C-alpha cells in the first residue's frame, strides 16, 4: 500500500498481522487487554538495550529541512538528502549557548530552548545539552518567523510507537495509523514518549520507565484468544470443573485453580518473555492434576485403577498437543500441572486406612505445601532477578508448521 512517509513522498509499505484462527483479536490487542507479557510485568534487559540504542541514535540526529520549504523532519544526517535538503545540526548551525559554550546536541525540529516558554529553559531548570533529556514543550509562541530554520519549517514527522517491544520512530500520522501505532502529536522526540507504557495499556506504570503490571499473572487467566478458545474453556469447566466442585467444594477448587494458573503464568513469563499468552491453561492442568491425586488416593478401592489412569494420561496428552497451537501455553500447562499436584495433595479431602496412613497423609500435606511455596518463590525470584530467554523452548508451545503459523517474537523484529 502507498503511504505518505516523513520524506514527503508516498512509499510502498506493508503491515503483516498474525492471523488468529481462534476468531479473536490480535496479539497487540490481547496485550492491551491484559495478556501475560513479561515486558509489561518487569524491566527487560533486551528491551532496555533497544530503547537505549534508539536514544543513542537520537542524540546524533538533527533537523532535515527541505530546500523547497515543503517541510522538515528529525532524522540522521545519512538519511537527509545532501542536494534536496539542509541538515541543521549544532553547533554548526546557529546553536544556542549553555554555560558560555555552544550546545552540541540538537537541533530539534519545532523545539528550541530559546523559544519554548513552558517549560522555559532558565536557571535553575536549564535544559541539558542532551536532547534525549529534553521535556515536551507545552507552550510555544504562535509565529512562523523565529529566525531559526528548524523552527520555521512545517514539521512532517512526530514520534510513533510501533509494535509490542516499545519501538519508536519519527514518522507521519498516515504511516503510524497504517502500522497500528500510537502517534504523539504533542512530542517532537522519541525520548519524550514511553511506548511500552502505551503498548501495555491497563493501569499506567507508577514510573513510566519501569513496568510493574504483575497483576497480569492472574488477570490473563480470565481472557481468551477468541471465541473457539472460550468455548473450549466453557466445555472444560462445565465437565471437569463442575464435578470437582461437587467432590471437594468450591473453596478448595478455587484455591487450586487460581494458584495453579498463576504458577503456570509465572513460569511462562520466565521462559517465554516475549510471547503474549491468555487463558486458564495452567489452571486447567492444575484441575487435571486434582483428578490424578484423587485417583492415587482412591487407588486401593478402585476395581480398575490403571484404566482410569490411562484415560487421564490420554486427556493430558491431547491438551498438551492442543498447546502447540498459537496463544496456548504448554509451559503454563506443565507448571500448572506440577502446582496442581502439590496443591491437591494439600487441599483435597482424603481417605485414611489406619493411624500410620493418617500421619503419612499429614506429612505429605506439609511437604506438598513447602515444595509449592519453594517452587512459587523460586519462579518469582528468577523472573525478577535473573530473567532468561531460551528461544528453543518456544517449540514446546508452538510448532511453526508454516512460516506465519507462529508469531515472530525476536526482540529486533519490526514489521515493515
C-alpha positions as CSV (number, residue, x, y, z in Angstrom):
1,X,0.0,0.0,0.0
2,X,1.2,3.5,-0.8
3,X,1.5,5.6,2.4
4,X,2.9,9.1,2.9
5,X,6.2,8.9,4.8
6,X,8.2,11.6,6.6
7,X,10.2,12.5,3.4
8,X,7.1,13.9,1.9
9,X,6.7,11.2,-0.7
10,X,4.5,8.2,-0.9
11,X,6.2,4.8,-0.4
12,X,5.0,1.2,-0.7
13,X,4.8,-0.4,2.7
14,X,3.1,-3.4,4.2
15,X,1.9,-4.4,7.6
16,X,1.9,-8.1,8.5
17,X,-0.5,-9.2,11.2
18,X,-0.6,-12.7,12.7
19,X,-3.9,-14.4,11.8
20,X,-5.9,-15.5,14.8
21,X,-7.7,-18.7,13.9
22,X,-9.4,-18.7,17.4
23,X,-11.6,-16.0,15.9
24,X,-10.3,-13.2,18.2
25,X,-8.2,-10.1,18.5
26,X,-4.5,-9.7,17.5
27,X,-1.6,-10.2,20.0
28,X,-1.3,-6.4,20.3
29,X,-4.9,-6.1,21.3
30,X,-4.6,-9.0,23.7
31,X,-1.5,-7.4,25.4
32,X,-3.5,-4.2,25.7
33,X,-6.3,-6.1,27.4
34,X,-4.1,-7.9,29.9
35,X,-2.4,-10.9,28.4
36,X,0.6,-12.4,30.1
37,X,3.6,-10.4,28.6
38,X,6.8,-10.2,30.6
39,X,8.0,-6.7,29.4
40,X,4.8,-5.3,31.0
41,X,5.4,-7.1,34.3
42,X,9.1,-6.2,34.9
43,X,12.0,-4.5,33.3
44,X,13.5,-6.4,30.4
45,X,17.2,-6.0,29.6
46,X,16.9,-6.6,25.9
47,X,14.1,-4.0,25.6
48,X,16.1,-1.6,27.7
49,X,19.0,-2.0,25.3
50,X,16.7,-1.5,22.3
51,X,15.4,1.8,23.8
52,X,18.9,2.9,24.7
53,X,20.1,2.2,21.2
54,X,17.2,4.4,19.8
55,X,18.2,7.2,22.3
56,X,21.9,7.0,21.2
57,X,20.9,7.4,17.6
58,X,18.5,10.2,18.5
59,X,21.4,12.1,20.2
60,X,23.2,12.2,16.8
61,X,20.1,13.4,14.9
62,X,19.3,16.8,13.6
63,X,16.6,18.6,11.7
64,X,16.4,17.9,8.0
65,X,14.8,20.9,6.3
66,X,13.7,20.6,2.7
67,X,15.1,23.3,0.4
68,X,11.8,23.8,-1.3
69,X,10.2,24.7,2.0
70,X,7.9,21.6,1.9
71,X,8.7,20.7,5.5
72,X,11.2,19.2,7.9
73,X,11.7,16.1,9.9
74,X,14.0,14.9,12.7
75,X,16.5,12.4,11.3
76,X,20.1,11.3,11.0
77,X,22.4,13.1,8.6
78,X,22.9,10.0,6.4
79,X,19.2,9.9,5.8
80,X,18.9,13.6,4.9
81,X,19.4,14.4,1.2
82,X,22.5,16.5,0.6
83,X,21.0,18.0,-2.6
84,X,17.4,18.5,-1.7
85,X,17.6,19.4,1.9
86,X,19.7,21.2,4.6
87,X,20.7,19.2,7.7
88,X,20.6,21.5,10.7
89,X,23.0,20.2,13.4
90,X,24.5,22.0,16.3
91,X,27.0,23.6,16.9
92,X,27.5,24.2,13.1
93,X,24.1,26.0,12.6
94,X,23.3,28.9,14.9
95,X,23.5,26.9,18.1
96,X,22.3,28.4,21.5
97,X,24.8,28.7,24.3
98,X,24.9,26.9,27.7
99,X,27.4,27.9,30.3
100,X,29.3,30.0,27.8
101,X,29.7,27.2,25.3
102,X,27.6,26.3,22.3
103,X,25.3,23.3,22.5
104,X,26.3,20.3,20.5
105,X,23.2,18.2,21.0
106,X,20.5,19.3,18.6
107,X,18.9,20.9,16.7
108,X,15.3,19.6,17.1
109,X,12.6,20.3,14.6
110,X,10.0,22.6,16.2
111,X,11.7,22.7,19.6
112,X,14.3,25.1,20.9
113,X,15.2,26.2,24.4
114,X,15.4,29.8,23.2
115,X,11.7,29.9,22.1
116,X,9.8,27.5,24.4
117,X,8.0,29.3,27.2
118,X,6.6,26.3,29.0
119,X,8.7,24.8,30.5
120,X,11.2,27.6,30.0
121,X,14.9,26.8,29.8
122,X,16.0,29.2,32.6
123,X,18.1,28.7,35.7
124,X,17.8,26.6,37.7
125,X,15.9,24.5,35.2
126,X,18.1,24.8,32.1
127,X,17.5,22.1,29.6
128,X,20.6,19.8,29.4
129,X,22.8,19.6,26.4
130,X,21.3,16.2,25.6
131,X,18.1,16.3,23.5
132,X,17.1,12.9,24.8
133,X,16.5,14.5,28.2
134,X,14.5,17.5,26.9
135,X,10.9,17.9,28.2
136,X,7.9,18.3,25.9
137,X,7.4,21.9,25.1
138,X,3.7,22.6,26.0
139,X,3.6,26.2,25.0
140,X,5.4,28.0,22.2
141,X,4.6,31.4,20.7
142,X,2.5,31.2,17.6
143,X,4.8,32.6,15.0
144,X,6.4,31.5,11.7
145,X,9.3,33.8,11.8
146,X,11.7,32.9,14.7
147,X,14.7,33.3,12.5
148,X,15.7,29.6,13.0
149,X,15.2,27.3,10.0
150,X,14.4,24.3,12.2
151,X,11.6,26.2,13.9
152,X,10.0,28.0,10.9
153,X,9.5,24.9,8.8
154,X,6.4,22.7,8.7
155,X,7.1,19.5,10.7
156,X,6.4,16.3,8.8
157,X,7.0,13.6,11.4
158,X,6.4,13.0,15.1
159,X,7.1,10.1,17.4
160,X,5.1,6.9,16.7
161,X,5.1,3.8,18.9
162,X,5.0,0.7,16.7
163,X,4.9,-3.0,17.7
164,X,4.9,-4.6,21.1
165,X,8.6,-4.0,22.1
166,X,8.5,-0.3,22.9
167,X,9.9,0.7,19.5
168,X,9.5,4.3,18.3
169,X,10.3,6.2,15.1
170,X,9.7,9.7,13.8
171,X,7.1,9.4,11.0
172,X,3.8,10.7,9.6
173,X,0.4,10.2,11.1
174,X,-0.7,8.3,8.0
175,X,2.1,5.8,8.3
176,X,1.6,5.5,12.0
177,X,-2.1,4.8,11.6
178,X,-1.4,2.2,8.9
179,X,1.1,0.4,11.2
180,X,-1.4,0.4,14.0
181,X,0.9,2.6,16.1
182,X,0.4,5.3,18.7
183,X,1.0,8.8,17.2
184,X,2.2,11.6,19.6
185,X,1.2,15.0,18.2
186,X,2.4,16.7,21.3
187,X,6.1,15.4,21.2
188,X,9.0,16.0,18.9
189,X,11.4,13.3,20.0
190,X,11.0,9.5,20.7
191,X,12.8,10.1,24.1
192,X,9.8,12.2,25.2
193,X,7.3,9.3,24.9
194,X,7.0,6.0,26.8
195,X,6.0,3.5,24.2
196,X,5.9,0.4,26.4
197,X,3.5,2.0,28.8
198,X,1.1,2.6,25.9
199,X,1.6,-0.9,24.4
200,X,0.7,-2.5,27.8
201,X,-2.3,-0.4,28.5
202,X,-4.4,-1.1,31.6
203,X,-3.2,1.0,34.6
204,X,-0.3,3.3,33.8
205,X,3.1,2.4,35.3
206,X,3.9,4.2,38.6
207,X,7.2,5.0,36.9
208,X,6.7,5.3,33.1
209,X,10.1,3.7,32.6
210,X,9.6,0.7,35.0
211,X,6.9,-1.8,34.1
212,X,5.0,-3.0,37.1
213,X,1.9,-4.8,35.9
214,X,2.4,-8.0,38.0
215,X,-1.4,-8.4,38.2
216,X,-1.3,-9.7,34.6
217,X,-0.3,-13.1,36.1
218,X,-3.9,-13.6,37.3
219,X,-5.8,-11.2,35.0
220,X,-4.8,-13.2,31.9
221,X,-6.5,-16.3,33.4
222,X,-9.8,-14.8,32.6
223,X,-9.0,-13.7,29.0
224,X,-9.3,-15.9,25.9
225,X,-7.6,-15.7,22.4
226,X,-11.0,-15.9,20.7
227,X,-14.5,-17.4,20.5
228,X,-13.3,-21.0,19.9
229,X,-10.8,-20.8,22.8
230,X,-13.5,-19.6,25.1
231,X,-15.8,-22.4,24.1
232,X,-13.1,-25.0,24.9
233,X,-12.7,-23.4,28.4
234,X,-16.5,-23.4,28.9
235,X,-16.8,-27.1,28.0
236,X,-13.9,-28.0,30.3
237,X,-15.4,-26.0,33.2
238,X,-18.9,-27.5,32.7
239,X,-17.5,-31.0,32.8
240,X,-14.3,-31.4,34.8
241,X,-14.5,-28.3,37.0
242,X,-18.2,-28.9,37.9
243,X,-17.5,-32.4,39.0
244,X,-14.5,-31.4,41.1
245,X,-16.5,-28.7,42.8
246,X,-19.1,-31.3,43.8
247,X,-16.3,-33.6,45.0
248,X,-14.2,-31.1,47.0
249,X,-16.2,-27.9,47.4
250,X,-15.8,-24.6,45.6
251,X,-13.3,-23.1,48.0
252,X,-10.7,-25.8,47.7
253,X,-11.0,-26.0,43.9
254,X,-10.9,-22.2,43.6
255,X,-7.6,-22.1,45.6
256,X,-6.1,-24.8,43.4
257,X,-7.5,-23.2,40.2
258,X,-6.1,-19.7,40.9
259,X,-2.7,-20.7,42.3
260,X,-2.1,-23.3,39.6
261,X,-2.9,-20.7,36.9
262,X,-0.6,-18.0,38.5
263,X,2.2,-20.5,38.9
264,X,1.9,-21.5,35.2
265,X,1.9,-17.9,34.1
266,X,4.9,-17.2,36.3
267,X,6.8,-20.0,34.5
268,X,5.6,-18.8,31.1
269,X,6.6,-15.2,31.8
270,X,10.1,-16.5,32.8
271,X,10.7,-18.9,29.9
272,X,8.7,-17.2,27.1
273,X,9.1,-13.5,28.0
274,X,8.1,-12.1,24.6
275,X,5.1,-14.3,23.9
276,X,1.7,-12.9,24.7
277,X,-0.5,-15.7,26.2
278,X,-4.0,-15.7,27.6
279,X,-6.4,-18.2,29.0
280,X,-6.5,-20.5,32.0
281,X,-4.0,-23.1,30.6
282,X,-2.2,-23.6,33.9
283,X,-5.4,-23.6,35.9
284,X,-7.0,-26.3,33.7
285,X,-4.0,-28.6,34.0
286,X,-4.0,-27.9,37.8
287,X,-7.5,-29.3,37.8
288,X,-6.4,-32.3,35.8
289,X,-3.8,-32.9,38.5
290,X,-6.6,-33.0,41.0
291,X,-8.1,-35.9,39.2
292,X,-4.7,-37.7,39.3
293,X,-4.4,-37.1,43.0
294,X,-7.9,-38.3,43.6
295,X,-7.1,-41.4,41.6
296,X,-3.9,-42.1,43.6
297,X,-5.7,-41.6,47.0
298,X,-8.5,-44.0,45.9
299,X,-6.3,-46.5,44.2
300,X,-6.8,-49.2,46.8
301,X,-10.6,-49.1,46.5
302,X,-10.9,-48.9,42.7
303,X,-11.6,-52.1,40.6
304,X,-9.6,-50.9,37.6
305,X,-7.3,-48.0,38.6
306,X,-5.0,-48.4,35.6
307,X,-7.8,-48.0,33.2
308,X,-8.7,-44.6,34.8
309,X,-5.0,-43.7,34.9
310,X,-4.5,-44.2,31.2
311,X,-7.7,-42.2,30.4
312,X,-6.4,-39.3,32.3
313,X,-3.0,-39.6,30.6
314,X,-4.7,-39.6,27.2
315,X,-6.6,-36.3,28.1
316,X,-3.3,-34.7,29.3
317,X,-1.5,-35.7,26.1
318,X,-4.4,-34.4,23.9
319,X,-4.4,-31.0,25.7
320,X,-0.6,-30.8,25.5
321,X,-0.8,-31.2,21.7
322,X,-3.6,-28.6,21.8
323,X,-0.9,-26.3,23.5
324,X,1.3,-26.5,20.4
325,X,-1.1,-24.0,18.7
326,X,-0.6,-20.2,18.9
327,X,-1.6,-18.4,22.1
328,X,-2.0,-21.6,24.1
329,X,0.9,-22.1,26.5
330,X,2.4,-25.5,27.2
331,X,4.9,-24.0,29.7
332,X,1.9,-22.9,31.7
333,X,0.4,-26.4,31.2
334,X,3.5,-28.1,32.7
335,X,4.0,-25.9,35.7
336,X,0.2,-25.6,36.3
337,X,0.1,-29.4,36.4
338,X,3.0,-29.6,38.9
339,X,1.5,-26.9,41.1
340,X,-1.9,-28.6,40.9
341,X,-0.4,-31.9,42.1
342,X,1.2,-30.3,45.1
343,X,-1.9,-28.2,46.0
344,X,-4.2,-31.2,45.5
345,X,-2.2,-33.3,48.0
346,X,-2.5,-30.3,50.4
347,X,-6.2,-29.3,50.0
348,X,-8.2,-32.2,48.7
349,X,-10.1,-34.4,51.2
350,X,-8.6,-37.8,51.6
351,X,-9.4,-41.3,53.0
352,X,-7.0,-42.9,55.5
353,X,-6.6,-46.6,56.4
354,X,-5.3,-46.7,59.9
355,X,-3.2,-44.5,62.2
356,X,0.0,-44.8,60.2
357,X,-1.7,-43.9,57.0
358,X,-3.3,-40.8,58.7
359,X,0.1,-39.5,59.9
360,X,1.7,-40.3,56.5
361,X,-1.0,-38.2,54.8
362,X,-0.4,-35.3,57.2
363,X,3.3,-35.3,56.5
364,X,2.5,-35.4,52.8
365,X,0.3,-32.3,53.2
366,X,3.1,-30.4,54.9
367,X,5.7,-31.4,52.4
368,X,3.5,-30.5,49.5
369,X,2.8,-27.0,50.8
370,X,6.6,-26.5,51.5
371,X,7.5,-27.6,48.0
372,X,4.8,-25.5,46.4
373,X,5.9,-22.4,48.3
374,X,9.5,-23.1,47.3
375,X,8.6,-23.5,43.7
376,X,6.4,-20.4,43.6
377,X,9.1,-18.3,45.4
378,X,11.8,-19.6,43.0
379,X,9.8,-18.6,40.0
380,X,9.2,-15.1,41.3
381,X,12.8,-14.6,42.2
382,X,14.0,-16.0,38.9
383,X,11.6,-13.8,37.0
384,X,12.6,-10.5,38.6
385,X,16.3,-11.2,39.5
386,X,17.6,-13.5,36.7
387,X,15.3,-13.5,33.7
388,X,16.1,-15.8,30.8
389,X,15.3,-16.1,27.2
390,X,15.8,-19.6,25.7
391,X,14.5,-19.4,22.2
392,X,14.5,-23.2,21.7
393,X,11.8,-23.6,24.4
394,X,9.3,-21.9,22.1
395,X,9.0,-25.1,20.2
396,X,7.3,-26.7,23.3
397,X,4.4,-24.3,23.0
398,X,4.1,-23.5,19.3
399,X,5.4,-25.6,16.4
400,X,5.8,-23.5,13.2
401,X,4.0,-25.7,10.7
402,X,4.2,-22.7,8.3
403,X,6.3,-19.5,8.2
404,X,3.4,-17.5,9.5
405,X,1.8,-20.0,11.9
406,X,3.7,-18.9,15.0
407,X,4.1,-15.2,15.5
408,X,7.7,-13.8,15.4
409,X,8.9,-12.9,18.9
410,X,12.5,-11.9,18.4
411,X,13.3,-8.6,20.0
412,X,14.6,-6.9,16.9
413,X,11.6,-7.9,14.7
414,X,9.8,-4.9,13.4
415,X,7.0,-5.2,10.8
416,X,7.6,-3.2,7.7
